[in-house]
Amino acid sequence: MEALYLLIPLSLCIVVLAVWIFFGASESGQFDDLDGPGMRILHDDDLT
């Protein structure tokens, strides 16, 4: 039972950290263009 006094706050801290990282990546534009890099490989840029 004493282990829960450590594990519950620790798990809550990890969840808050994960949410903070996710929203930080979302605010910086990490998820803006999901299709561009996948389609870019299909277009051949060689003009020779």
Backbone bond lengths (Angstrom), bond angles and torsions (degrees), N, CA, C in turn:
res aa  C-N    CA-C-N  psi(-1)  N-CA   C-N-CA  omega(-1)  CA-C   N-CA-C  phi
1 M - - - 1.447 - - 1.532 111.43 -
2 E 1.318 117.31 -32.76 1.461 119.42 179.74 1.519 112.11 -67.63
3 A 1.319 116.28 -25.71 1.462 119.49 179.49 1.523 111.32 -65.42
4 L 1.325 117.45 -29.68 1.463 120.39 179.23 1.522 111.82 -66.44
5 Y 1.310 117.58 -29.55 1.461 120.66 178.39 1.521 111.46 -66.01
6 L 1.302 117.08 -22.54 1.457 121.87 176.21 1.527 111.57 -95.03
7 L 1.324 116.83 -42.31 1.459 120.64 -171.99 1.526 113.33 -72.83
8 I 1.319 118.21 -35.98 1.459 119.70 -178.76 1.528 111.35 -66.91
9 P 1.324 120.78 -50.20 1.475 118.35 176.29 1.533 113.46 -63.85
10 L 1.317 116.15 -34.75 1.467 119.36 178.35 1.524 110.81 -64.69
11 S 1.320 117.34 -43.35 1.463 120.22 179.59 1.524 110.89 -68.29
12 L 1.315 118.29 -34.74 1.456 120.49 176.43 1.529 110.98 -66.39
13 C 1.297 117.39 -38.21 1.470 120.77 176.42 1.518 111.24 -64.30
14 I 1.298 117.58 -39.46 1.466 121.53 179.22 1.522 110.66 -66.69
15 V 1.332 117.52 -40.24 1.460 121.40 178.63 1.524 110.19 -65.75
16 V 1.314 117.51 -43.61 1.468 120.63 178.78 1.524 109.99 -63.16
17 L 1.312 118.53 -40.56 1.461 122.22 177.65 1.533 111.18 -63.18
18 A 1.319 117.54 -42.39 1.465 121.13 179.69 1.528 111.19 -65.59
19 V 1.316 117.57 -41.00 1.467 120.82 178.43 1.522 109.97 -66.60
20 W 1.329 117.27 -39.90 1.464 121.16 178.90 1.532 110.88 -63.47
21 I 1.323 117.33 -42.00 1.466 121.15 178.22 1.530 110.90 -65.53
22 F 1.337 116.89 -41.55 1.461 120.73 179.84 1.523 111.46 -62.57
23 F 1.332 117.10 -48.10 1.453 119.32 -178.95 1.530 111.53 -70.56
24 G 1.307 117.79 -29.47 1.456 120.32 174.20 1.521 111.77 -65.42
25 A 1.319 116.61 -40.80 1.462 120.18 177.81 1.521 110.70 -69.66
26 S 1.308 116.57 -35.65 1.456 120.63 179.01 1.528 111.36 -67.96
27 E 1.300 117.51 -40.14 1.462 121.70 179.38 1.526 112.28 -69.45
28 S 1.320 117.34 -30.00 1.457 119.73 -178.53 1.530 112.87 -83.40
29 G 1.332 117.62 -2.20 1.463 120.74 176.87 1.509 114.05 90.68
30 Q 1.296 118.05 20.29 1.459 121.93 -177.94 1.530 111.46 -63.69
31 F 1.325 118.20 -31.53 1.464 121.86 -173.76 1.518 112.59 -108.26
32 D 1.323 118.19 21.81 1.460 120.53 -175.86 1.519 112.67 -71.80
33 D 1.308 117.73 -48.06 1.461 120.98 -175.30 1.521 109.02 -119.70
34 L 1.321 116.60 94.74 1.456 120.07 -179.57 1.526 112.64 -89.42
35 D 1.340 117.54 -22.73 1.465 120.30 -176.86 1.523 113.04 -93.53
36 G 1.307 117.96 -21.81 1.466 121.56 -175.65 1.513 114.63 -58.62
37 P 1.327 119.71 -53.99 1.463 119.39 -178.28 1.534 113.11 -63.35
38 G 1.317 117.63 -32.23 1.465 119.86 178.75 1.515 112.39 -71.85
39 M 1.319 117.07 -32.83 1.465 120.69 179.84 1.529 111.49 -84.36
40 R 1.319 117.21 -25.13 1.466 120.99 -177.97 1.523 111.54 -63.35
41 I 1.316 117.19 -32.17 1.467 119.11 -178.59 1.534 111.64 -72.44
42 L 1.328 117.12 -21.07 1.458 120.31 -179.69 1.521 112.78 -79.32
43 H 1.319 117.67 -22.83 1.454 121.58 -179.82 1.523 109.41 -90.50
44 D 1.322 115.16 121.87 1.453 121.11 -179.54 1.527 109.02 -87.45
45 D 1.307 116.65 124.49 1.453 121.42 -178.05 1.529 113.51 -94.00
46 D 1.333 118.13 2.07 1.458 120.33 179.19 1.526 109.57 -74.66
47 L 1.309 116.03 124.53 1.453 121.40 178.60 1.509 112.18 -104.40
48 T 1.312 118.86 13.07 1.468 121.40 -177.35 1.482 111.29 -87.60
